[in-house]
Amino acid sequence: MSLRIAILCLFVFAVSCQLQILTPPSLKTYWNKEKPKAAIANFGYVPWGRRLTGTVFKANPYKACSPLEPFPIDKEKAENPDTYPIVLAERGGCTFAQKAQHAQLAGARMLIIVDNLDESAEQTMPVGDGQDGSVHIPTIMIGGRAGAKLREYLDQPEETRELISIAMNFEMPKNQGSKVKIELWLSGLDERSFDLVKNLKEYIDKFNPDTVAVTPYYAIWYCPYCRETNYTTDENMNCLSGGRYCAPDPDESGPLNGRDILYEDLRQLCIHTLSTKSWFDYMAHFDTKCPLAKGRMEKCHLRALEHTDIEEKTLEGCIQSTFDGSNHNLTDNWLLKKQRVTFKRRGIQVWPSVVINGFLYKGNVLPVTNVYEAICEAFDTMPTHCIEYFSRKKSDTVFEEADDLDLMSIVVWIGVIGVFVLLGALFFYRRWIRRELMRDLNNQVSAKISEYMSMQDDERGQRGIIKGTED
């Protein structure tokens, strides 16, 4: 991990990409003439196979080593894909990942780092610092001269200049053969290496085995001073074969050493040679905490080997066959030699890393869905399950923050609702009053009729009495 943090810029076998200027015309003309290249960082989410557009803003502060000032752009424009905020910042002062985190927190969709060294951007790669897992925007680097041209334009008064609109195509080289070839660059006891393999298996199983080939490789170094003595010493406990092949001490002052790493590398390589399925099963069940807790590798790997179809005797025989003799500390090893030659040719210095069709994958390797997307994009004709995956991802609902509440609008709406409630209450009140009036009127009329009928009956009764008297 310390090596990973220390390296800020590497020479790698990779394909650089070109950043395009869409507007203003004057800057676009310069850009098309110079054709400056852009190097993509090995961390963050890189949208392989897609195009990202946006508007460039200069970071304030320019080195982006502390929280950035808000961008001078309203929210509606910020949500427009053509005007996504893209931050321009200068290299130096802090790690690349810290700059990306500050840009991301400010709402940027991409970070452009301007190199402050006199070197070509296409031969460099911004590298994470081990704390970059939370970065989910792409980061690219451009040369100092091209960056100075952008800054010179951005330093002009806002009212007199046009916005800089750019486009970045993240193209994955297409497969030229019958298979997409995937190289997984790992290290014997690196926990992230095991996590990559374990989680990637689910996605590799989706592909037809005839269309995808996965090959593990391991980071192997050598001992410089051992080379001067023609590899005739076995004193370095971090090396095998007289110092031809070495690995960093995994626990510094602990009981493990580089030889333990190299032997574990050989185990994993032999298992893959014997059975790709067993290799995936072994990697999925290996407990990375076991050797650090027990202090020995010999017993820890047996637990994972139980989940494979390979016997211990077969594995040990494979490892022995890779050495030119019985003295592993001095004799050469053809399998480790192949690893070191490929390791040197690829220029891999950060692990785990993924190489797809000879192209060094850039971006976070975890979660592995990022790698899966890149593998899908490497096909000339994308498999059906890849198309379905991207369709689902495109249709996923994105929940955005609600707009700020407008107090005046709230008051108006409350007033409108109040008027409707009042009118409704008045309407029902009038109906109730009318109903009550009619009921009261009917009662009064009924009472009068009853009283009238009673008077009529009394009058008839009196007439009958008078008539009876007269008779």
ChimeraX attribute file (.defattr): number of C-alpha atoms within 10 A of each C-alpha:
attribute: neighborCount
match mode: 1-to-1
recipient: residues
	/A:1	11
	/A:2	8
	/A:3	11
	/A:4	14
	/A:5	14
	/A:6	12
	/A:7	14
	/A:8	15
	/A:9	14
	/A:10	15
	/A:11	13
	/A:12	18
	/A:13	16
	/A:14	20
	/A:15	18
	/A:16	19
	/A:17	19
	/A:18	17
	/A:19	22
	/A:20	19
	/A:21	21
	/A:22	18
	/A:23	15
	/A:24	15
	/A:25	12
	/A:26	9
	/A:27	16
	/A:28	17
	/A:29	14
	/A:30	14
	/A:31	19
	/A:32	12
	/A:33	9
	/A:34	10
	/A:35	13
	/A:36	21
	/A:37	21
	/A:38	27
	/A:39	26
	/A:40	28
	/A:41	26
	/A:42	23
	/A:43	29
	/A:44	26
	/A:45	23
	/A:46	26
	/A:47	18
	/A:48	21
	/A:49	15
	/A:50	12
	/A:51	11
	/A:52	18
	/A:53	22
	/A:54	24
	/A:55	24
	/A:56	24
	/A:57	24
	/A:58	22
	/A:59	25
	/A:60	17
	/A:61	13
	/A:62	16
	/A:63	19
	/A:64	28
	/A:65	24
	/A:66	16
	/A:67	17
	/A:68	21
	/A:69	14
	/A:70	12
	/A:71	19
	/A:72	10
	/A:73	13
	/A:74	8
	/A:75	10
	/A:76	8
	/A:77	13
	/A:78	19
	/A:79	11
	/A:80	12
	/A:81	13
	/A:82	15
	/A:83	20
	/A:84	22
	/A:85	29
	/A:86	27
	/A:87	30
	/A:88	28
	/A:89	26
	/A:90	24
	/A:91	22
	/A:92	16
	/A:93	12
	/A:94	12
	/A:95	20
	/A:96	26
	/A:97	24
	/A:98	20
	/A:99	29
	/A:100	32
	/A:101	23
	/A:102	21
	/A:103	30
	/A:104	23
	/A:105	13
	/A:106	17
	/A:107	18
	/A:108	24
	/A:109	24
	/A:110	27
	/A:111	27
	/A:112	28
	/A:113	28
	/A:114	25
	/A:115	23
	/A:116	15
	/A:117	12
	/A:118	9
	/A:119	12
	/A:120	15
	/A:121	24
	/A:122	21
	/A:123	17
	/A:124	24
	/A:125	23
	/A:126	25
	/A:127	26
	/A:128	27
	/A:129	20
	/A:130	12
	/A:131	12
	/A:132	19
	/A:133	16
	/A:134	14
	/A:135	23
	/A:136	18
	/A:137	20
	/A:138	25
	/A:139	32
	/A:140	26
	/A:141	27
	/A:142	27
	/A:143	22
	/A:144	20
	/A:145	15
	/A:146	18
	/A:147	20
	/A:148	16
	/A:149	13
	/A:150	19
	/A:151	19
	/A:152	10
	/A:153	16
	/A:154	18
	/A:155	10
	/A:156	11
	/A:157	9
	/A:158	11
	/A:159	7
	/A:160	7
	/A:161	12
	/A:162	14
	/A:163	18
	/A:164	21
	/A:165	21
	/A:166	21
	/A:167	16
	/A:168	18
	/A:169	16
	/A:170	19
	/A:171	17
	/A:172	22
	/A:173	17
	/A:174	16
	/A:175	18
	/A:176	11
	/A:177	11
	/A:178	11
	/A:179	16
	/A:180	22
	/A:181	20
	/A:182	20
	/A:183	21
	/A:184	20
	/A:185	20
	/A:186	24
	/A:187	24
	/A:188	22
	/A:189	21
	/A:190	15
	/A:191	15
	/A:192	16
	/A:193	20
	/A:194	23
	/A:195	17
	/A:196	22
	/A:197	21
	/A:198	18
	/A:199	16
	/A:200	19
	/A:201	15
	/A:202	12
	/A:203	15
	/A:204	16
	/A:205	10
	/A:206	13
	/A:207	16
	/A:208	11
	/A:209	11
	/A:210	9
	/A:211	13
	/A:212	18
	/A:213	15
	/A:214	15
	/A:215	15
	/A:216	20
	/A:217	23
	/A:218	26
	/A:219	25
	/A:220	27
	/A:221	19
	/A:222	19
	/A:223	18
	/A:224	11
	/A:225	11
	/A:226	18
	/A:227	14
	/A:228	9
	/A:229	11
	/A:230	11
	/A:231	22
	/A:232	16
	/A:233	17
	/A:234	17
	/A:235	12
	/A:236	16
	/A:237	16
	/A:238	22
	/A:239	30
	/A:240	30
	/A:241	23
	/A:242	25
	/A:243	29
	/A:244	25
	/A:245	25
	/A:246	25
	/A:247	25
	/A:248	19
	/A:249	18
	/A:250	20
	/A:251	12
	/A:252	10
	/A:253	8
	/A:254	11
	/A:255	15
	/A:256	20
	/A:257	22
	/A:258	22
	/A:259	21
	/A:260	26
	/A:261	24
	/A:262	25
	/A:263	17
	/A:264	18
	/A:265	24
	/A:266	23
	/A:267	20
	/A:268	24
	/A:269	23
	/A:270	22
	/A:271	26
	/A:272	18
	/A:273	14
	/A:274	16
	/A:275	15
	/A:276	17
	/A:277	13
	/A:278	20
	/A:279	25
	/A:280	20
	/A:281	21
	/A:282	26
	/A:283	22
	/A:284	18
	/A:285	17
	/A:286	20
	/A:287	17
	/A:288	17
	/A:289	12
	/A:290	15
	/A:291	18
	/A:292	17
	/A:293	11
	/A:294	13
	/A:295	17
	/A:296	15
	/A:297	17
	/A:298	12
	/A:299	12
	/A:300	19
	/A:301	22
	/A:302	14
	/A:303	14
	/A:304	18
	/A:305	22
	/A:306	14
	/A:307	16
	/A:308	17
	/A:309	15
	/A:310	16
	/A:311	11
	/A:312	13
	/A:313	8
	/A:314	12
	/A:315	18
	/A:316	13
	/A:317	11
	/A:318	18
	/A:319	18
	/A:320	15
	/A:321	15
	/A:322	17
	/A:323	19
	/A:324	14
	/A:325	14
	/A:326	10
	/A:327	14
	/A:328	17
	/A:329	24
	/A:330	20
	/A:331	18
	/A:332	21
	/A:333	22
	/A:334	13
	/A:335	15
	/A:336	27
	/A:337	15
	/A:338	13
	/A:339	20
	/A:340	21
	/A:341	13
	/A:342	16
	/A:343	18
	/A:344	14
	/A:345	11
	/A:346	17
	/A:347	15
	/A:348	22
	/A:349	19
	/A:350	20
	/A:351	18
	/A:352	24
	/A:353	21
	/A:354	24
	/A:355	20
	/A:356	21
	/A:357	21
	/A:358	17
	/A:359	19
	/A:360	21
	/A:361	27
	/A:362	27
	/A:363	27
	/A:364	25
	/A:365	25
	/A:366	19
	/A:367	14
	/A:368	19
	/A:369	14
	/A:370	19
	/A:371	24
	/A:372	18
	/A:373	18
	/A:374	22
	/A:375	26
	/A:376	24
	/A:377	22
	/A:378	24
	/A:379	22
	/A:380	14
	/A:381	10
	/A:382	12
	/A:383	15
	/A:384	11
	/A:385	13
	/A:386	18
	/A:387	13
	/A:388	11
	/A:389	13
	/A:390	13
	/A:391	11
	/A:392	11
	/A:393	10
	/A:394	10
	/A:395	8
	/A:396	9
	/A:397	8
	/A:398	7
	/A:399	6
	/A:400	6
	/A:401	6
	/A:402	6
	/A:403	7
	/A:404	6
	/A:405	8
	/A:406	8
	/A:407	9
	/A:408	9
	/A:409	10
	/A:410	11
	/A:411	11
	/A:412	11
	/A:413	12
	/A:414	12
	/A:415	12
	/A:416	12
	/A:417	12
	/A:418	12
	/A:419	12
	/A:420	12
	/A:421	12
	/A:422	12
	/A:423	12
	/A:424	12
	/A:425	12
	/A:426	12
	/A:427	11
	/A:428	12
	/A:429	12
	/A:430	12
	/A:431	12
	/A:432	12
	/A:433	11
	/A:434	12
	/A:435	12
	/A:436	12
	/A:437	12
	/A:438	12
	/A:439	12
	/A:440	12
	/A:441	12
	/A:442	12
	/A:443	12
	/A:444	12
	/A:445	12
	/A:446	12
	/A:447	12
	/A:448	12
	/A:449	12
	/A:450	12
	/A:451	12
	/A:452	12
	/A:453	12
	/A:454	12
	/A:455	12
	/A:456	12
	/A:457	12
	/A:458	12
	/A:459	11
	/A:460	11
	/A:461	11
	/A:462	12
	/A:463	12
	/A:464	12
	/A:465	11
	/A:466	10
	/A:467	9
	/A:468	9
	/A:469	8
	/A:470	7
	/A:471	6
